[in-house]
């Protein structure tokens, strides 16, 4: 009885302060009153004061507490006002649901501990960008981090699954494995082509020289001169092929070295966004493509 009397006295002081626009002190009185008696009317009046202090999370919490007995014992007018205000506030906030079923894990955002796993938590938060970190011995907290931007009126469910480093480990190359070998193969093909052109050029020059010797150093006929011209052309082609082949071989060796497999670790977000393709069973063949976030 004494506790209720103290609560009523503090409650009336809070009302008086609210009527005079001293909302911060009114909230203090209501908080003290609630320590003696957790009554919906006190929560309602505290919510009315909080409207003026730009504290939407606290405002929503006290509106919820004021309406927890289906609005009773508030009169109909206060019930209606509380419900309307609660709906309006929820449109300005975001609702966050966190599910974590990894025993022994702790989920935090910033300096705040949200829950110890296993847990299923639902709460209202301010629209903002959040970084959620799941921590547990033996797991990398950096990799088991989720970043989300929550907007007004949004409902977000985060199902925390934790992954070991081995589960998130990936071997990656910046080019397909075949690409450097293809360049090397192209270089070898150019070099072989250069060899073939050089052989043809040598054969054409030999035929020209033989024709000159056979005629005793006479002025060569046009068809004999053509042998030398052709040989010179083939020799230039062979030189170009050797240069191109050498450049391609060198490039292929550099690419082969640079394209060695590199180890990279995915974040939990990246891992869960990977595309999953499952066969679709039934009369029509096909596949189901799903993303996990």
C-alpha positions in Angstrom: 0.0 0.0 0.0 2.8 2.4 0.9 4.5 1.6 -2.4 1.4 2.5 -4.3 1.0 5.7 -2.4 4.6 6.7 -3.3 4.0 5.8 -6.9 0.8 7.9 -6.9 2.7 10.9 -5.4 5.5 10.6 -8.0 2.9 10.1 -10.8 1.0 13.3 -9.9 4.3 15.2 -9.7 5.1 13.9 -13.2 1.7 15.1 -14.5 2.3 18.5 -13.0 5.7 18.8 -14.6 4.4 17.7 -18.0 1.6 20.3 -17.8 4.3 22.9 -17.3 6.4 21.6 -20.2 9.2 20.3 -18.1 9.2 16.9 -19.9 12.6 15.6 -18.9 11.9 15.9 -15.2 8.4 14.5 -15.7 10.0 11.4 -17.3 12.3 11.0 -14.2 9.2 11.1 -11.9 7.4 8.6 -14.0 10.4 6.3 -14.0 10.5 6.5 -10.2 6.8 5.9 -10.0 7.2 2.7 -12.1 9.7 1.4 -9.7 7.0 1.3 -7.0 4.1 0.3 -9.2 4.2 -0.9 -12.8 0.9 0.5 -14.0 -0.3 1.1 -17.6 -1.5 4.6 -16.8 2.0 5.6 -15.7 3.4 4.1 -18.9 0.8 6.1 -20.9 1.7 9.4 -19.3 5.3 8.7 -19.7 4.8 8.1 -23.4 3.0 11.4 -23.7 6.0 13.1 -22.2 8.5 11.2 -24.3 6.8 12.5 -27.5 8.5 15.8 -26.8 12.0 14.4 -26.2 12.7 12.7 -29.5 13.1 9.3 -27.9 11.1 7.0 -30.3 12.5 3.6 -29.0 11.6 4.5 -25.4 8.3 5.9 -26.6 7.3 2.7 -28.4 8.3 0.6 -25.4 6.0 2.6 -23.0 3.1 2.6 -25.5 3.4 -1.1 -25.7 3.4 -1.4 -21.9 0.5 0.9 -21.6 -1.6 -1.3 -24.0 -0.4 -4.7 -22.7 -3.7 -5.5 -21.0 -5.6 -4.9 -24.2 -5.7 -1.2 -23.3 -7.2 -1.6 -19.9 -7.5 0.2 -17.5 -7.1 3.2 -19.8 -10.3 4.9 -21.0 -11.3 4.5 -24.7 -9.9 7.9 -25.7 -6.5 7.1 -24.3 -6.5 3.6 -25.7 -7.3 5.0 -29.2 -4.6 7.7 -28.9 -2.0 5.2 -27.7 -2.7 2.8 -30.5 -2.6 5.5 -33.2 0.6 6.9 -31.8 2.1 3.4 -31.6 1.3 2.8 -35.2 2.8 6.1 -36.2 6.0 5.4 -34.3 6.4 1.9 -35.8 6.3 3.6 -39.2 9.3 5.6 -38.2 11.3 2.7 -36.8 12.5 -0.7 -38.1 11.9 -4.1 -36.6 14.8 -6.4 -36.2 14.5 -10.2 -35.6 17.7 -12.1 -34.7 17.8 -15.9 -34.6 21.0 -17.5 -33.5 21.1 -21.2 -32.6 24.8 -21.7 -32.3 25.4 -22.6 -28.6 27.8 -20.3 -26.9 27.8 -17.6 -29.5 27.3 -13.9 -28.7 25.8 -11.4 -31.1 26.8 -7.8 -30.8 26.3 -4.5 -32.6 28.8 -1.8 -31.7 29.4 -2.0 -28.0 25.9 -3.5 -27.3 25.4 -7.2 -26.7 22.2 -8.2 -28.4 21.9 -11.8 -27.2 23.7 -14.9 -26.1 22.9 -17.9 -28.2 20.8 -19.9 -28.5 18.3 -17.0 -28.7 15.4 -15.6 -30.7 15.2 -11.8 -30.3 12.8 -9.3 -31.7 13.2 -5.6 -31.1 12.5 -2.1 -32.6 15.5 -0.1 -33.7 16.3 3.3 -35.3 16.7 3.3 -39.1 20.5 3.2 -39.6 23.3 1.1 -40.9 24.3 -1.7 -38.5 27.2 -4.1 -38.2 26.3 -7.3 -36.5 29.1 -9.5 -35.2 28.7 -13.1 -34.0 31.5 -14.2 -31.7 32.5 -17.6 -30.4 35.8 -19.2 -29.6 37.2 -21.0 -32.7 35.4 -18.8 -35.1 36.6 -15.6 -36.9 34.5 -12.7 -35.7 35.6 -10.7 -38.7 34.3 -13.3 -41.2 31.2 -13.9 -39.2 30.0 -10.3 -39.6 26.9 -9.0 -41.2 26.2 -5.5 -42.4 22.7 -4.3 -43.0 21.0 -1.0 -43.6 17.5 -0.8 -41.9 15.0 1.7 -43.3 11.8 3.1 -41.8 9.0 0.6 -41.5 11.3 -2.3 -42.6 11.2 -5.7 -40.9 14.5 -7.6 -41.1 15.2 -11.2 -40.0 18.8 -12.2 -39.4 19.4 -15.9 -39.0 23.0 -16.2 -37.7 24.9 -19.2 -38.8 28.5 -19.3 -37.9 31.2 -20.6 -40.2 34.8 -21.8 -39.6 37.7 -20.4 -41.7 37.8 -23.7 -43.7 34.2 -23.3 -44.7 34.8 -19.8 -45.9 38.1 -20.5 -47.6 38.2 -20.2 -51.4 41.0 -20.7 -53.9 40.8 -18.1 -56.7 42.6 -17.2 -59.9 42.2 -13.9 -61.8 42.1 -15.8 -65.1 40.7 -19.2 -66.0 43.3 -21.9 -65.7 43.4 -22.5 -69.4 44.1 -18.9 -70.4 47.9 -18.7 -69.7 48.3 -22.1 -71.4 46.4 -20.9 -74.4 48.8 -17.9 -74.7 51.7 -20.3 -74.4 50.2 -22.6 -77.0 49.7 -19.6 -79.3 53.3 -18.6 -78.8 54.5 -22.1 -79.6 52.3 -22.1 -82.7 53.8 -18.8 -83.9 57.3 -20.2 -83.3 56.6 -23.4 -85.2 55.1 -21.3 -88.1 58.2 -19.2 -88.1 60.3 -22.3 -88.4 58.2 -23.6 -91.3 58.5 -20.2 -93.1 62.3 -20.1 -92.5 62.6 -23.6 -94.1 60.6 -22.4 -97.1 62.7 -19.3 -97.4 65.9 -21.3 -97.2 64.7 -23.7 -99.9 63.8 -20.8 -102.2 67.2 -19.1 -101.7 69.0 -22.4 -102.4 67.1 -22.9 -105.6 68.0 -19.3 -106.7 71.7 -19.8 -105.9 71.7 -23.1 -107.8 70.1 -21.5 -110.8 72.7 -18.8 -110.9 75.6 -21.4 -110.6 74.1 -23.5 -113.4 74.0 -20.6 -115.8 77.5 -19.5 -114.9 76.6 -16.2 -113.3 74.3 -15.0 -116.0 71.6 -12.4 -115.6 68.7 -14.4 -114.0 65.5 -14.8 -115.8 62.3 -13.3 -114.2 61.2 -16.7 -112.8 64.6 -17.2 -111.2 64.6 -13.6 -109.7 61.1 -14.5 -108.3 62.7 -17.3 -106.3 64.9 -14.8 -104.4 62.0 -12.3 -103.9 59.9 -15.1 -102.5 62.7 -16.3 -100.3 63.2 -12.8 -98.9 59.4 -12.4 -98.2 59.3 -15.8 -96.4 62.3 -14.9 -94.4 60.7 -11.6 -93.2 57.6 -13.6 -92.4 59.7 -16.1 -90.4 61.3 -13.3 -88.4 58.0 -11.7 -87.6 56.6 -15.1 -86.5 59.6 -15.7 -84.3 59.2 -12.2 -82.6 55.4 -12.7 -82.1 55.9 -16.3 -80.8 58.7 -15.2 -78.4 56.5 -12.3 -77.1 53.5 -14.7 -76.7 55.7 -17.3 -74.9 57.1 -14.7 -72.5 53.6 -13.3 -71.9 52.2 -16.8 -71.3 55.0 -17.6 -68.7 54.2 -14.3 -66.9 50.5 -15.1 -66.9 51.2 -18.6 -65.7 53.1 -17.2 -62.7 50.6 -14.4 -61.9 47.6 -16.8 -62.2 48.7 -19.1 -59.4 45.8 -19.9 -57.1 45.4 -17.4 -54.3 43.6 -18.1 -51.0 40.7 -15.8 -50.1 38.2 -16.0 -47.3 34.6 -15.1 -47.9 32.6 -13.2 -45.4 29.4 -14.9 -44.0 27.4 -12.5 -46.2 29.3 -13.4 -49.3 29.0 -17.1 -48.6 25.2 -16.9 -48.0 24.7 -14.9 -51.2 26.1 -17.6 -53.3 23.7 -19.0 -55.8 22.2 -22.4 -55.1 20.7 -24.4 -58.0 18.5 -27.3 -57.1 16.9 -29.7 -59.5 13.2 -29.3 -60.0 11.4 -32.6 -59.8 8.1 -33.2 -61.5 6.5 -33.4 -65.0 8.5 -30.4 -66.3 12.3 -30.5 -66.2 14.0 -27.4 -64.8 15.9 -25.9 -61.9 15.1 -23.8 -58.9 17.5 -20.9 -58.3 17.6 -19.5 -54.7 19.6 -16.9 -52.9 20.3 -16.9 -49.2 20.7 -13.6 -47.3 
